[in-house]
C-alpha cells in the first residue's frame, strides 16, 4: 500500500508527506463520512457569490477522495445535498443540481484510473432528470471498480431515512415478512439506505459547526467525531490526514472498558 501512497504523494508538500507517513497502516478507518460545510461563507469572505464557493467545493471532492483512497479508506460518504437544502434560494439550488453534470465529466476518467466506485445514498424523487443522468452514468461506468466507494449523500436526510425504514418494517411485519420479536440492530440496519456499507468509523465536519445536521443519524452512533474551522474549499489533504491521525489516537470502547 505504501508504494501507492508514495506515488500519490510525489507532488505533495513535505508536511503532507510527513503526516501521511506517520499514520498507522493497520488502523485506517474503513468508512469516513464528511459534511462538506462552509462553501458559502468561504465565498462571502472573499467577496464572491455563494455559488463560487459551491464550485470550489466541488473541485475539492476529487482531491480528498484520492487522499482517502491512497491510504486505504474503503468508503467515503460525502454529504452533497440534504433534504433540507431545498429551502435555499431557487438559483442556488439550481446551481447545486448542476454540479454533478460539471463534476463527473471532468473527473470520471481519474476516478476510473484510481479504481473508485461511485454510489448514491438518498431519494431520487425530486431530483432533476439531468442531475440523475449524470449520477447514474457515473455509477454505471464505475460499478465494476473494486477500490474506494465514493458515496454521495444526495437529497438525503437522516430522519426521513429512519421514518422510511420504520414504515417499511411495519409493512413487512403486516405481510408476515418480519417478526417484530426478531428485530435487532443488524436487521434494522438492513432497512437503512446504507445497507451493505459499514457504519462510519470517522465523521468529519468542516467550517467550525459542531452538529450532525441530520446526517446518518443511525449509522453515526459510535463514530469518532472530528471538527475543523477550515471551510470545505480550503480543506486540504493535510487536514484529512490530521483527522485520521486523531482517530488513531483515540480508543474506541463501544460502551465497554
C-alpha positions as CSV (number, residue, x, y, z in Angstrom):
1,X,0.0,0.0,0.0
2,X,2.8,2.4,0.8
3,X,4.1,2.2,-2.7
4,X,0.8,3.6,-3.9
5,X,0.9,6.3,-1.2
6,X,4.5,7.3,-2.2
7,X,3.4,7.6,-5.8
8,X,0.4,9.7,-4.9
9,X,2.4,11.9,-2.6
10,X,5.1,12.7,-5.1
11,X,3.7,16.2,-5.8
12,X,2.6,16.9,-2.2
13,X,4.1,19.1,0.4
14,X,6.7,17.9,2.9
15,X,4.1,18.4,5.7
16,X,1.5,16.3,3.9
17,X,4.1,13.5,3.3
18,X,5.2,13.6,7.0
19,X,1.6,13.4,8.3
20,X,0.7,10.6,5.9
21,X,3.8,8.5,6.6
22,X,3.2,8.6,10.3
23,X,-0.3,7.1,10.0
24,X,-0.6,3.5,11.3
25,X,-1.5,1.4,8.2
26,X,-3.3,-1.2,10.3
27,X,-5.7,1.4,11.8
28,X,-7.2,3.2,8.9
29,X,-10.9,3.9,9.3
30,X,-12.8,1.8,6.8
31,X,-15.6,4.3,6.4
32,X,-15.2,8.1,6.6
33,X,-18.3,10.4,6.4
34,X,-17.8,14.1,5.7
35,X,-20.2,17.1,6.0
36,X,-18.7,19.5,3.4
37,X,-19.7,22.7,5.1
38,X,-18.8,26.4,4.6
39,X,-18.8,26.9,0.9
40,X,-21.0,30.0,1.0
41,X,-19.1,31.5,3.9
42,X,-15.8,30.8,2.1
43,X,-17.0,32.7,-0.9
44,X,-18.5,35.6,1.1
45,X,-15.2,36.1,2.9
46,X,-13.6,36.6,-0.5
47,X,-16.4,38.9,-1.9
48,X,-17.6,36.2,-4.2
49,X,-21.2,34.9,-4.8
50,X,-22.1,31.8,-2.8
51,X,-22.2,29.7,-5.9
52,X,-18.5,30.3,-6.4
53,X,-18.0,28.6,-3.1
54,X,-20.0,25.6,-4.1
55,X,-18.0,25.3,-7.3
56,X,-14.7,25.5,-5.4
57,X,-16.1,22.9,-3.0
58,X,-16.9,20.6,-5.9
59,X,-13.3,20.8,-7.1
60,X,-12.1,19.7,-3.6
61,X,-14.1,16.5,-3.7
62,X,-11.7,14.6,-6.0
63,X,-8.6,15.8,-4.1
64,X,-9.9,14.4,-0.8
65,X,-11.2,11.3,-2.5
66,X,-7.8,10.5,-3.8
67,X,-6.2,11.2,-0.5
68,X,-8.6,8.8,1.2
69,X,-8.0,6.2,-1.5
70,X,-4.3,6.5,-1.2
71,X,-4.2,5.4,2.5
72,X,-6.8,2.6,2.1
73,X,-10.1,4.1,3.2
74,X,-12.8,1.7,1.8
75,X,-15.8,4.0,1.9
76,X,-16.0,7.8,1.7
77,X,-19.5,9.3,2.2
78,X,-19.9,12.9,1.3
79,X,-23.0,15.0,2.2
80,X,-23.7,16.7,-1.1
81,X,-27.3,17.9,-0.7
82,X,-29.7,17.4,2.2
83,X,-33.5,17.1,2.1
84,X,-33.5,20.5,4.0
85,X,-31.3,22.2,1.3
86,X,-34.4,22.6,-0.9
87,X,-35.3,25.5,1.3
88,X,-32.4,27.5,-0.1
89,X,-32.9,30.2,-2.8
90,X,-34.0,28.8,-6.1
91,X,-31.0,29.9,-8.1
92,X,-28.6,28.4,-5.5
93,X,-30.5,25.1,-5.6
94,X,-30.4,25.0,-9.4
95,X,-26.7,25.6,-9.3
96,X,-26.1,22.8,-6.9
97,X,-28.2,20.5,-9.0
98,X,-26.0,21.2,-12.0
99,X,-22.7,20.4,-10.1
100,X,-22.9,16.6,-10.9
101,X,-23.1,17.5,-14.6
102,X,-19.9,19.5,-14.1
103,X,-18.0,17.2,-11.8
104,X,-18.4,13.7,-13.4
105,X,-17.4,14.6,-17.0
106,X,-14.3,16.4,-15.6
107,X,-13.2,13.8,-13.0
108,X,-14.6,10.4,-14.1
109,X,-11.5,9.4,-16.0
110,X,-9.3,9.9,-13.0
111,X,-11.8,8.2,-10.7
112,X,-11.7,5.2,-13.1
113,X,-7.9,5.2,-13.1
114,X,-7.9,5.0,-9.3
115,X,-10.5,2.2,-9.3
116,X,-13.1,4.3,-7.4
117,X,-16.7,3.2,-7.4
118,X,-19.4,5.9,-7.3
119,X,-22.6,5.3,-5.4
120,X,-25.5,7.5,-4.2
121,X,-27.4,7.4,-1.0
122,X,-30.7,9.4,-1.0
123,X,-34.0,9.8,-2.7
124,X,-34.2,10.1,-6.4
125,X,-37.7,11.7,-6.3
126,X,-37.5,15.4,-6.8
127,X,-34.0,15.4,-8.4
128,X,-33.8,16.9,-11.9
129,X,-33.5,14.4,-14.7
130,X,-30.2,15.9,-15.9
131,X,-28.7,15.5,-12.4
132,X,-29.8,11.9,-12.1
133,X,-28.5,11.1,-15.6
134,X,-25.0,12.4,-14.6
135,X,-25.0,10.5,-11.4
136,X,-26.4,7.3,-13.0
137,X,-23.8,7.4,-15.8
138,X,-21.0,7.7,-13.2
139,X,-22.5,4.8,-11.2
140,X,-22.8,2.6,-14.3
141,X,-19.3,3.4,-15.5
142,X,-17.6,2.7,-12.2
143,X,-19.8,-0.2,-11.0
144,X,-17.1,-2.9,-11.6
145,X,-14.4,-0.9,-9.8
146,X,-13.2,-2.5,-6.6
147,X,-11.4,0.3,-4.8
148,X,-12.7,3.1,-2.6
149,X,-16.5,3.6,-2.7
150,X,-17.3,7.3,-3.2
151,X,-20.8,7.5,-1.8
152,X,-22.7,10.8,-2.4
153,X,-25.5,11.5,0.1
154,X,-27.7,13.4,-2.3
155,X,-31.2,14.5,-1.4
156,X,-30.6,12.7,1.9
157,X,-31.9,13.3,5.4
158,X,-31.3,11.1,8.4
159,X,-34.8,11.5,10.0
160,X,-36.5,10.7,6.7
161,X,-34.3,7.6,6.3
162,X,-35.3,6.4,9.8
163,X,-39.0,7.0,9.2
164,X,-38.9,5.4,5.8
165,X,-37.1,2.4,7.2
166,X,-39.7,2.0,10.1
167,X,-42.6,2.3,7.6
168,X,-41.1,-0.5,5.5
169,X,-40.6,-2.6,8.6
170,X,-44.3,-2.1,9.5
171,X,-45.4,-3.1,6.0
172,X,-43.1,-6.2,6.1
173,X,-44.4,-7.2,9.5
174,X,-48.0,-6.8,8.4
175,X,-47.3,-9.0,5.4
176,X,-45.6,-11.6,7.6
177,X,-42.1,-11.0,6.2
178,X,-40.8,-9.7,9.5
179,X,-41.4,-10.9,13.0
180,X,-41.1,-7.9,15.4
181,X,-39.6,-10.2,18.1
182,X,-36.7,-10.9,15.7
183,X,-35.9,-7.3,15.1
184,X,-32.3,-6.4,16.2
185,X,-29.7,-3.8,15.2
186,X,-28.5,-5.9,12.2
187,X,-32.0,-6.3,10.8
188,X,-32.8,-2.6,11.4
189,X,-29.6,-1.6,9.5
190,X,-30.9,-3.5,6.5
191,X,-33.7,-1.1,6.2
192,X,-31.4,1.9,6.0
193,X,-30.3,3.4,2.7
194,X,-26.7,2.4,3.5
195,X,-27.5,-1.3,3.8
196,X,-24.4,-3.2,2.7
197,X,-21.9,-0.5,3.8
198,X,-20.2,-0.5,7.2
199,X,-21.1,2.3,9.6
200,X,-18.7,5.2,9.5
201,X,-15.7,4.9,11.8
202,X,-14.9,8.6,11.5
203,X,-17.2,11.7,11.0
204,X,-15.6,14.9,9.8
205,X,-17.3,18.3,9.6
206,X,-15.7,21.5,8.2
207,X,-16.4,25.2,8.9
208,X,-16.5,25.1,12.7
209,X,-20.1,24.0,13.1
210,X,-20.4,21.4,15.8
211,X,-23.5,19.4,14.9
212,X,-24.6,16.4,12.8
213,X,-27.2,18.2,10.7
214,X,-29.5,15.2,10.2
215,X,-26.7,13.2,8.6
216,X,-26.5,9.4,9.1
217,X,-28.2,9.5,12.5
218,X,-28.5,5.7,12.9
219,X,-25.1,5.0,11.4
220,X,-23.0,7.5,13.4
221,X,-24.0,6.1,16.8
222,X,-20.4,5.0,17.6
223,X,-18.4,7.1,15.1
224,X,-15.5,9.2,16.2
225,X,-16.3,12.9,15.6
226,X,-13.7,15.4,14.3
227,X,-14.4,19.1,13.6
228,X,-12.3,21.8,11.9
229,X,-12.7,25.5,11.5
230,X,-11.5,25.3,7.9
231,X,-14.2,25.8,5.2
232,X,-14.7,22.9,2.8
233,X,-13.0,24.7,-0.2
234,X,-9.8,25.1,1.9
235,X,-9.9,21.7,3.5
236,X,-6.7,20.0,2.4
237,X,-5.2,16.5,2.3
238,X,-3.2,17.6,5.4
239,X,-6.4,18.4,7.3
240,X,-7.8,15.0,6.2
241,X,-4.7,13.2,7.4
242,X,-4.8,15.1,10.7
243,X,-8.3,13.8,11.2
244,X,-7.1,10.3,10.5
245,X,-4.2,10.7,13.0
246,X,-6.5,12.0,15.7
247,X,-8.8,9.0,15.0
248,X,-5.8,6.7,15.5
249,X,-5.0,8.3,18.9
250,X,-8.5,7.5,20.3
251,X,-9.6,4.3,22.0
252,X,-12.9,3.0,20.8
253,X,-14.7,1.1,23.6
254,X,-18.2,0.9,22.3
255,X,-19.6,1.3,25.8
256,X,-17.2,-1.2,27.3
257,X,-13.9,-0.7,29.3
